[in-house]
């Protein structure tokens, strides 16, 4: 479902105008620019992604009708509309059926960099999963850093990742290609049709 349709659904739930919500739905779906099928959803369409939306937009916003709403609630609504449930990050990681490429150097706790919290956020939820750390250490993760912290910090993140990976920033598609499309990844078609009315 396109972000504007999600935004119209948000209006029905919380009032206001689609423009009050579309930036959240765009944020949820921007990974589609990096991989254009349902596997892009590994980036944000889960409980961790909903918390990352709150990290980015704050705990509360006010819509054009003056009503307060939670950006995380909007992200959860987005997941429910796309999947009929809010999947866990672990469930998405289980969709990786081939070993994705790893960074050339091991990643250690280097939390002093302002971008590190964003790129390493998946480890807060799945610290022991072998693929959690690499989910955002790629071109899509750089986009998240740019959106949250600006161009200069994104440039620092690029240089940091290049330093860990023999001068290369991996592509998000390298992870998506390691996933096999499974039924639970696809949207519930009848629900999607109902939401567009």
N, C-alpha and C positions, 0 to 999 in steps of 0.2 A: 504494500500500500504506500502511496506517495506521501511525503511529509505534510503536504497541504491537506490531504484527506484526514490524516491523523489530527492535524490542528483543528479542523472543523469538528471532529469528534470531541476534542478537548473543550471547544466552545459549548457544545451541548452539555458537557459535564460540569464545567466551572464558570461558564459565562464569558463575556468579553468578545474579542474578535480573534480570528485565526492568527493574525500577526502577533498576538500575545504569546503564542505557543509554538509557532512554526520553527523558531530558532532552536528549540529543544529537539523537535522531531528531525530537523536537518542534522543536528549534532549526532543524534542516534543513528542516522542512516548515511552519514558521510563516507563510511567505509565502503559503501557501494561504488564510490568513485575509484577505489583501489581494486575491487573484485566484484563484478556485476551479477553475481547470483546469490542464492540464500546463504552461502558460506561466509559472506561478508558479515553476517550477524554475529559471528564469534567475537567480534570486537566490542559490541555494546549491548546486544539483546539478551541480557541476563541480569541477575541480581547485582553483580559487580558493576555492570554498565550503568544501572540506575543510581548507584552510589557515586559513580564518576560524574554523572550529570549533576548531582547535588554538589560535588566538589567544584564543578565549573560554574554553575549558576547560583549557588547559594541555597540556603534552606527554604527561602520563601521569596516569591515575587508578587507583584500586584498587577492584575490585568487591567484593561482599559475600562472596565466597569467598577474598578476600585476594590475588587475582591482579591483577597490573598489566596495564593495557591502554592503548593509544593512542587518544585521542578522534578523531584524524585517521583512524586505521584504521577506526573505527566509521563515520565519515562516508563514507569510500571504499566500505565495505561497503554503505551505504545507496544510494549512486549505482549500484553494480554491481547491486543488487537491482532498482532502478527502471529502469535502462537497459541492463544487460548490459555496460556499460563505464563508464569515468570520462571524461566529456566535458570538453573544455577550455572555459574561459570564452570564448575566441574563437569556438568553435563555436556557443555560445548567442547571442553577439552577431550572428552571421551569420543567426540566425532573425528578427532585426528587419528587417521588409520595408517599413516605412513610417517616415518620420522622426518620432521622438518629440519632444515639446516640450522646448525647452532652457530653462535658467534665464535670467532677464532679464539678469543680469550675468555676466561671465566669472569663472570660478573661478581664483584664483591660489593659490600655495602659502601656506597660512595654517596651517602645522603646529603653531602654538603652542596651538591649541585641542585639548583632550584627545580630543574626539570626531572631529577631522579625520582621524585615522589610520583610523578605522573607515569613515567615509563615503567616503574617497578610496582605500580598499584596492583597488578594481578597477583603478585607474591603475597600481598596482605590476605588474600582469600585462599590461595592454594600454594603455600610455601614449599611443599614437598613434591609438587607435580613437575616433571622434567620439562614440560613445554610452557608452563605459566610465565616464566621469565622472558621468553622470547616473543610473546604475543605482541608487545608494543615496541620492541626494539627494531623498528623498521620505518619505512616512509610514512605509514599511517600514524605511528606514534609521534613522529616529528610534526605531523599536522596537528595532533592533539596539543602538543607543547606550544606550537605557534598560536593556536586558538586561545589557549589559557594564559600564556606568558609573553607572547609577542615574538617578533622576528629575531631579535638579537639572541634571546634565550634559545630559540629553535636552532639558530646557527651553532650555538655552543653545544646543543644536544647532538647535532649532526657530527660535529667534530669529535665529540666523545664516543659516539657509536663507531665512527670510522677508525678511531684509535683502538677500539676493541675488536675490529673486524677487518684488519688488513686494508684499510682505506675505503671500504665499501659500506653503504647503508643498505641493508637487506630490503627486499620488497615484501609488502604484506601478502602479495599473491603467493609467495613461497609457502606460507602457512596454509592459505586457502586451498592450494593445490594438494596438500597433504590430507585433506578431508574428503570423505566420501559422503555425498548427499544422502541423507536418511530422512525417512518420513517425518520425524519429529521436528526437522528443520523447516519444513514447508508451512506456509500459512494455512489456517483453516478456511477454506474457500467460502463456505456459506456464511461464516461470520464476517468475512471481509465484505461480501456483497451487502450484508445487512447494515454495515457501518457507513456505506456510501450513500444511503438514502436520506 
